[in-house]
Amino acid sequence: MDQGKHILFRHRDIANIRDLDVYLAHGGFEAFKKAVTTMTPQQVIDEVKNAGLRGRGGAGFPTGLKWSFLTKDSFPRYVVINSDESEPGTFKDREILTHNPFQFLEGAMITAYASQANTIYNYVRGEYWDVVAGLEQCVAQLYERGFLGEKLFGTEFKLDFYHHRGAGAYICGEESALLESIEGKLGQPRLKPPFPADKGLYAKPTVVNNTETVTNVPFIIQNGAAAYRQNGTEKSPGTKLFCLSGHIQKPGNVELPLGVTLRELIYTHGGGIREGKGFKAVMLSGASSVVLKVDDALLDTPLDYESVAAKGAMLGSASVIVLDETVDLSWVILKTTRFFKHESCGKCTPCREGTYWMLSILERINKGGAAKADVELLQNVASQIQNKCLCPLGEFSVTPVLASLKAFRGDFDAHTADGAPKTAPKKAAVAAGD
């Protein structure tokens, strides 16, 4: 990718692109007009399939394929955008919504046309009240200019756009809990099947996509699948937004082609580890990540969906949390478990009770009042939760626990009365270029 050009973060190249006239002057809504006036919904779906766009919210599922799953001949249909950005370490969508809102809106509108939906709901994290206020102004402008409403571009296609604020519940990032929340019910996950593509919002076929995902769509429709595939890898095309946080010199968001190595991401774009300390561990997808021990092989791993999966982890939302050599993993896991215990909706017993007991054991370990048997008990409790929950939250809660116990067991044992005495951590640095 030309490092001076961004696909998603165009505001970094074009001043004031959040102004509608500036966005229009740089090709804004040409893709939407092209789709509505010269393409069938199926042609739009096929172009997105050919581009290889994959969901950027976490699972990496092929976007065009997801659109094609909508139950045939069942109407009305809905498009719901998941802007409930609540994963600790994730802050990419807020930058899009704040600084490049019209590209996001255009992408959602093309998604609606492809899905033969006439209504879009954007579910936004409740704490983003200021972002929603800005988006509402943008939507009002689109109605005024004729990009939303009835008979768009002289066709029979009509489209309405609404925003729905959440109330700070992490669980509503799960698509079915999100749909329940929009309907005015408790934000709790539904049993599946049926899936949203069959019976989603108001029991009608529904597409649920992430903010970053749909923001890719205008580029694909305007420039074609081949142009989109010029970035990334064969199976993971395009660019990805990486959120950098933790012990890193330059925290923040960066847009890079999928397939960039972890080494380049951390040392070239992130400036390396703070204060020159060693790079001990990394979480690639926020608080719900597998915790990976850093070595040369990991640093040279391409950050695409397949390569990261081969390491036993998920790229997910690419919320990269950097942990230096001073970090005690038992303390980190205490923090992640406290978060998931607080955010559990309580609907299923393994998650509700399991997160409570994991937190209780971890608090005992971190206070120095535990025995090695308690570490074994933590392993046992986490394993009992695994693969037994209604939604991914329970799985997310145990992922960092089990991974840390496997890779950094000494950090836990060192707190126990019958464990090895705690010593200063060894330098685990792998410098750029080493």
C-alpha positions in Angstrom: 0.0 0.0 0.0 1.2 3.5 -0.8 2.0 4.7 2.8 0.7 8.2 1.9 -2.7 6.8 0.9 -5.3 5.2 3.2 -8.4 3.3 2.3 -10.2 3.6 5.7 -8.3 6.5 7.4 -8.7 8.9 4.4 -9.0 11.8 6.9 -5.2 11.4 7.4 -4.6 12.3 3.8 -7.5 14.7 3.1 -8.2 17.6 5.4 -11.8 18.1 6.6 -13.1 15.0 4.8 -15.7 14.8 7.5 -17.3 17.8 5.7 -19.8 16.5 3.2 -18.7 18.9 0.4 -15.1 17.9 0.9 -16.1 14.2 0.8 -18.2 14.7 -2.4 -15.3 16.6 -4.0 -13.1 13.5 -3.5 -15.5 11.0 -5.0 -17.9 10.6 -2.1 -21.1 8.7 -2.8 -20.1 7.9 -6.4 -19.9 4.2 -5.4 -23.4 4.3 -3.8 -24.8 6.0 -7.0 -23.0 3.4 -9.2 -24.4 0.5 -7.2 -28.0 1.8 -7.1 -28.1 3.0 -10.8 -25.9 0.5 -12.7 -25.7 -2.7 -10.6 -28.1 -5.3 -9.3 -27.9 -6.2 -5.6 -26.4 -9.6 -6.6 -23.7 -7.8 -8.7 -22.7 -5.8 -5.6 -22.6 -9.0 -3.5 -20.4 -10.7 -6.2 -18.0 -7.8 -6.3 -17.5 -7.9 -2.5 -17.1 -11.6 -2.7 -14.4 -11.3 -5.4 -12.6 -8.7 -3.3 -12.3 -11.2 -0.5 -13.4 -8.7 2.1 -13.6 -10.4 5.5 -15.4 -9.2 8.6 -13.3 -6.8 10.7 -15.2 -7.2 13.9 -13.5 -10.3 15.1 -14.4 -13.6 13.3 -13.1 -12.7 9.9 -16.1 -14.3 8.1 -16.3 -13.5 4.3 -18.6 -10.4 4.0 -20.2 -11.0 0.6 -20.9 -14.6 1.6 -22.6 -13.4 4.8 -24.8 -11.0 2.7 -25.8 -13.9 0.4 -27.2 -16.0 3.4 -30.3 -13.8 3.8 -33.5 -15.9 3.5 -34.8 -15.7 -0.1 -38.1 -13.8 -0.7 -38.5 -12.7 2.9 -39.1 -9.0 3.5 -38.6 -6.5 5.0 -34.9 -6.9 5.6 -32.6 -4.9 7.9 -29.0 -3.9 8.0 -27.5 -3.4 11.5 -24.0 -2.0 12.0 -22.2 -3.0 15.1 -20.4 0.1 16.4 -20.6 -1.1 20.0 -16.8 -0.9 20.3 -16.3 -2.2 23.9 -13.4 -4.6 23.7 -10.5 -3.3 26.0 -7.7 -2.2 23.7 -10.0 -1.4 20.7 -10.5 2.2 19.5 -10.4 2.0 15.7 -14.1 2.4 14.9 -14.3 5.6 16.9 -11.7 7.3 14.7 -13.7 6.3 11.6 -17.0 7.5 13.0 -15.5 10.8 14.2 -13.1 11.7 11.3 -14.3 9.8 8.2 -18.1 9.4 8.9 -19.4 9.7 5.4 -17.3 6.9 4.0 -18.7 4.7 6.8 -22.3 5.9 6.1 -21.8 5.2 2.3 -20.5 1.7 3.0 -23.6 1.0 5.2 -25.9 2.3 2.5 -24.3 0.1 -0.2 -24.6 -2.8 2.2 -28.3 -2.1 2.5 -28.8 -1.9 -1.3 -27.0 -5.2 -1.7 -29.1 -6.8 1.0 -32.4 -5.3 -0.5 -33.0 -3.6 2.9 -34.6 -0.2 3.3 -33.7 0.4 6.9 -30.3 0.7 8.6 -29.7 0.8 12.3 -26.3 1.7 13.6 -25.8 0.4 17.2 -23.2 2.7 18.8 -21.5 2.2 22.1 -23.3 4.3 24.8 -20.2 6.2 25.9 -19.8 7.5 22.3 -22.7 10.0 22.8 -20.6 12.8 21.2 -19.9 10.6 18.2 -23.6 9.8 17.7 -24.4 13.6 17.8 -21.9 14.1 15.0 -23.3 11.2 13.0 -26.9 12.4 13.4 -25.8 15.7 11.8 -24.2 13.8 8.9 -27.4 11.8 8.4 -29.5 14.9 8.4 -27.3 16.3 5.6 -27.7 13.2 3.5 -31.5 13.5 3.7 -31.3 17.1 2.7 -29.0 16.3 -0.3 -31.2 13.4 -1.5 -28.8 10.5 -0.6 -31.3 9.1 1.9 -35.1 8.9 1.7 -37.4 8.1 -1.2 -36.7 7.3 -4.9 -32.9 7.6 -4.6 -31.2 8.7 -7.9 -34.6 8.5 -9.6 -35.0 4.8 -8.8 -37.6 3.0 -6.7 -34.9 2.3 -4.0 -35.6 4.0 -0.7 -33.5 4.0 2.4 -33.7 5.3 6.0 -30.9 5.4 8.6 -31.2 5.4 12.4 -28.7 5.4 15.3 -29.3 3.4 18.5 -27.2 4.1 21.5 -26.3 1.2 23.8 -25.9 1.6 27.6 -22.4 0.4 28.2 -22.9 -3.3 28.0 -20.0 -5.3 26.5 -22.4 -8.2 25.9 -24.3 -6.1 23.3 -21.3 -6.5 21.0 -22.6 -10.0 20.5 -24.8 -9.7 17.4 -28.0 -11.4 18.8 -27.7 -9.5 22.1 -27.4 -6.3 20.1 -30.6 -7.1 18.2 -32.4 -7.8 21.5 -31.2 -4.4 22.8 -32.5 -2.6 19.7 -35.9 -4.3 20.2 -36.0 -2.9 23.8 -35.3 -6.2 25.5 -32.6 -7.2 27.9 -29.2 -7.3 26.1 -28.7 -11.1 26.3 -27.7 -13.5 23.5 -30.3 -15.6 21.7 -30.1 -19.3 21.2 -29.0 -20.2 17.6 -30.4 -21.2 15.2 -32.2 -19.3 13.9 -29.4 -17.0 12.8 -29.9 -13.3 12.1 -29.8 -13.9 8.3 -33.0 -15.8 8.7 -34.7 -14.3 11.8 -32.8 -11.3 13.0 -34.2 -7.9 13.9 -37.9 -8.1 14.5 -37.7 -11.7 13.3 -36.8 -10.6 9.8 -33.6 -11.4 7.7 -30.8 -9.1 9.0 -27.2 -8.4 8.0 -25.0 -7.5 11.0 -21.6 -6.0 10.1 -18.9 -4.2 11.9 -18.1 -0.5 11.3 -14.7 -1.1 9.8 -16.1 -3.8 7.5 -18.6 -1.6 5.8 -16.2 1.3 5.5 -14.2 -0.8 3.0 -17.2 -1.3 0.7 -17.2 2.1 -1.2 -13.6 1.5 -2.3 -14.4 -1.9 -3.6 -17.5 -0.8 -5.6 -15.8 2.3 -7.0 -12.4 0.7 -7.9 -13.2 -3.0 -8.3 -12.2 -6.2 -6.5 -8.8 -6.3 -8.3 -7.8 -2.9 -6.9 -8.8 -3.9 -3.4 -6.7 -7.1 -3.6 -3.5 -5.1 -4.4 -3.1 -4.9 -0.6 -3.0 -7.8 1.8 -2.6 -11.5 1.0 -4.4 -13.9 -1.2 -6.7 -15.2 1.6 -6.7 -12.0 3.7 -6.9 -9.1 1.2 -7.1 -5.4 1.9 -5.8 -3.3 4.8 -6.5 -3.6 8.5 -6.7 -1.1 11.3 -4.4 -2.1 14.1 -4.9 -0.6 17.6 -1.7 -0.3 19.5 -1.7 0.0 23.3 0.3 -1.1 26.3 4.0 -0.7 26.7 4.7 0.8 23.3 6.3 4.0 22.3 3.6 5.1 19.9 0.2 4.0 21.0 -2.7 4.6 18.6 -4.3 3.4 15.4 -2.4 2.5 12.2 -3.7 1.2 8.9 -1.5 -1.4 7.2 -1.9 -4.2 4.6 -2.9 -7.5 6.1 0.2 -9.7 6.2 2.5 -7.1 7.8 4.7 -8.8 10.4 4.3 -8.3 14.1 7.9 -7.0 14.1 7.2 -4.3 11.6 4.0 -3.3 13.3 5.7 -3.0 16.7 9.1 -1.6 15.9 8.6 0.4 12.7 5.1 1.8 13.2 4.8 1.5 17.0 8.4 2.8 17.8 9.3 -0.3 19.8 8.9 -1.1 23.5 8.9 1.8 26.0 12.1 2.6 27.8 13.9 -0.1 25.8 12.6 -2.9 27.9 12.1 -6.5 26.7 9.0 -7.6 24.8 7.5 -10.4 27.0 4.0 -11.1 25.7 1.3 -9.8 23.3 -2.4 -9.9 23.1 -3.5 -9.5 19.4 -7.2 -9.0 19.9 -7.8 -7.1 23.1 -8.7 -8.5 26.5 -10.2 -11.7 25.1 -7.0 -12.7 23.3 -4.7 -15.7 23.6 -1.7 -14.4 25.4 1.4 -15.2 23.2 5.0 -15.4 24.4 7.2 -13.3 22.2 10.1 -14.8 20.3 11.6 -14.3 16.8 9.2 -16.7 15.2 6.2 -14.8 16.5 7.7 -11.4 15.6 8.1 -12.6 12.0 4.6 -14.0 11.8 2.4 -12.2 9.1 -0.6 -10.6 10.7 -3.3 -12.1 8.6 -6.2 -14.4 9.6 -4.6 -17.7 8.5 -1.1 -17.1 9.9 -2.3 -15.9 13.3 -4.7 -18.9 13.5 -1.7 -21.2 12.9 -0.2 -19.8 16.1 -3.3 -20.8 18.0 -4.7 -17.3 18.3 -7.1 -15.0 16.4 -6.3 -11.7 14.8 -9.9 -10.6 15.7 -10.2 -6.8 15.8 -6.4 -6.5 15.8 -6.3 -4.7 19.2 -2.7 -5.3 19.9 -1.8 -5.0 23.6 2.0 -5.0 24.2 3.3 -6.3 27.5 6.9 -5.7 28.5 9.3 -7.8 30.7 8.1 -6.2 33.9 4.5 -7.5 33.6 3.2 -10.2 35.9 0.7 -12.2 33.8 -1.2 -13.3 36.9 -2.0 -9.6 37.5 -3.0 -9.1 33.8 -5.4 -12.1 34.0 -6.8 -10.8 37.2 -7.8 -7.6 35.3 -9.2 -9.3 32.3 -11.2 -11.8 34.4 -12.6 -8.9 36.6 -13.8 -7.3 33.4 -15.5 -10.4 32.0 -17.1 -11.2 35.4 -18.6 -7.7 35.5 -19.8 -7.8 31.9 -21.3 -11.3 32.0 -25.1 -11.0 31.3 -25.8 -13.9 33.7 -28.0 -15.8 31.3 -26.0 -19.0 31.3 -24.6 -20.7 34.4 -21.0 -21.6 33.2 -20.2 -18.0 32.4 -22.1 -16.4 35.3 -20.7 -18.8 38.0 -17.4 -19.6 36.3 -16.2 -16.0 35.9 -17.1 -15.4 39.6 -15.0 -18.3 40.8 -12.1 -17.6 38.5 -12.0 -14.0 39.8 -12.1 -15.3 43.4 -9.2 -17.6 42.8 -7.1 -15.0 41.0 -7.7 -12.5 43.8 -6.4 -15.0 46.3 -3.4 -15.7 44.1 -2.5 -12.1 43.7 -2.8 -11.4 47.4 -0.3 -14.1 48.1 -2.7 -16.3 50.1 -2.8 -19.2 47.6 -1.2 -22.6 47.2 -0.2 -24.3 44.0 -3.4 -26.3 44.3 -5.3 -23.0 43.7 -3.5 -22.5 40.4 -4.6 -26.0 39.4 -8.1 -25.2 40.6 -8.0 -22.1 38.3 -7.1 -24.3 35.4 -9.9 -26.7 36.2 -12.6 -24.0 36.6 -11.6 -22.3 33.3 -11.7 -25.7 31.5 -15.2 -26.3 32.9 -16.4 -23.1 31.3 -14.8 -23.7 27.9 -17.3 -24.8 25.1 -20.3 -24.6 27.4 -21.6 -21.1 27.0 -24.4 -19.6 25.1 -22.2 -16.9 23.5 -18.5 -16.1 23.0 -18.2 -14.0 26.2 -17.7 -17.0 28.4 -15.1 -18.4 25.9 -13.4 -15.0 25.8 -13.1 -15.0 29.6 -11.2 -18.2 29.7 -9.0 -17.7 26.6 -6.4 -15.4 28.3 -6.6 -17.5 31.5 -5.7 -20.8 29.9 -3.2 -19.3 27.5 -1.3 -17.6 30.3 -1.3 -20.7 32.5 0.3 -22.5 29.6 2.9 -20.0 28.6 3.5 -18.2 31.9 2.7 -20.6 34.7 5.7 -19.4 36.7 4.0 -16.0 37.1 1.1 -17.6 38.9 3.2 -20.1 41.0 5.5 -17.4 42.2 2.6 -15.9 44.3 1.8 -19.2 46.1 3.2 -20.2 49.5 4.6 -23.4 48.1 5.8 -22.0 44.8 9.2 -20.9 43.7 10.4 -17.6 45.2 9.7 -14.7 43.0 12.7 -13.4 41.1 13.3 -10.4 38.8 11.9 -11.3 35.3 14.5 -12.2 32.8 15.0 -9.9 29.8 12.9 -11.2 27.0 13.7 -8.6 24.5 13.9 -9.2 20.8 15.0 -6.0 19.2 14.0 -4.9 15.8 16.4 -6.5 13.3 17.7 -9.1 15.8 
